[in-house]
């Protein structure tokens, strides 16, 4: 790249870095003034969307690639210091110049201060990676188009869906969850629990949605109610506990000024204070905080166990009914 090109990219990165810092601080102040976790997560994702789309246009990639949000960012939820996972989906015949522009774009994205987690793949490469790695397959399941070739994105969605083997996906996600729980001694009742990864954490709720989504039963609790996978009352309780865990996680990010998902002793008193908890003769404020977390974790563990069993039965019953129907048609 020429010196003039480097200076232009540096100027572009500085402009959006300042914009990012200003907007993130405004979101933090708004959250402190009136905490609304759903609004915060959406606003964080919207901010990232706006910057990514603007920078994408600067590098003129619309004719050769598609910019896709994946993972939690693909869901349209973004915690203050979480990674922003993106897939740059290239056409199979993308040339060297296109790849060079992609490299330059990624460099500028990093220089803006965005915590980018990126992959650059063609569609066949995506399908191959998804087949070999259930984590990649899960991330791609939550894809959301941001910019670039819409037809390429549509093709990507269709082929990812067609390649889904639901029983294999279920088995892989159950095994993944089992190993994750084992890292925390299969209990949520640790002294410094991980809000995201521990048993009863947010990942357990996401696992339900991932498997339901793979079965085309829905990608939100409301959609699962419509699919009669969960009752309306249970869905409302689930959302309430989910919001509690999300609120704790977002506040932890702000307190630590980094991506921190553990309820460390160092943060428990300040977090309790922010939540308006006051020490009484019977219980310290930090103990009340942990009690609230453990209540949510206990509920999440229970709903995770119940829902995974319901989904397992749906998957195998659907398969049995389908095979019986085919057999009847062939008689």
Number of C-alpha atoms within 10 A of each C-alpha: 7 7 8 9 11 13 11 12 18 15 13 17 20 16 12 21 20 13 14 18 14 12 15 16 11 12 19 18 12 14 16 12 9 9 15 13 20 13 13 21 20 17 19 22 21 16 16 21 17 12 17 21 14 13 17 22 13 13 13 15 21 14 12 18 27 24 24 22 28 24 24 19 27 22 18 20 20 24 24 22 18 21 17 22 19 25 24 20 23 25 18 13 9 13 11 9 9 19 16 11 16 20 13 16 21 18 14 22 21 14 17 21 15 20 15 16 14 16 13 18 17 20 20 13 14 20 19 13 15 20 17 10 11 16 16 17 21 20 21 24 22 20 23 20 18 19 21 23 19 15 10 18 22 12 12 21 18 11 15 18 15 9 12 17 12 18 16 11 19 22 13 15 19 15 12 15 17 13 13 17 19 13 12 16 13 15 16 24 18 14 11 15 23 20 23 19 19 27 29 30 28 23 18 23 19 17 20 22 20 22 27 27 19 19 21 13 20 19 19 17 21 16 16 20 18 13 14 11 18 19 15 15 10 13 18 15 16 19 16 13 21 19 17 16 23 20 19 20 24 22 26 25 18 15 15 13 11 12 17 20 21 19 21 14 11 11 15 18 18 17 19 20 14 11 15 10 17 14 13 9 5 7 10 14 21 20 16 16 21 18 13 14 22 18 13 24 27 18 17 24 19 12 21 22 13 14 19 19 12 13 18 18 12 16 17 13 12 13 13 11 11 12 12 12 11 10 10 9 8 7 5
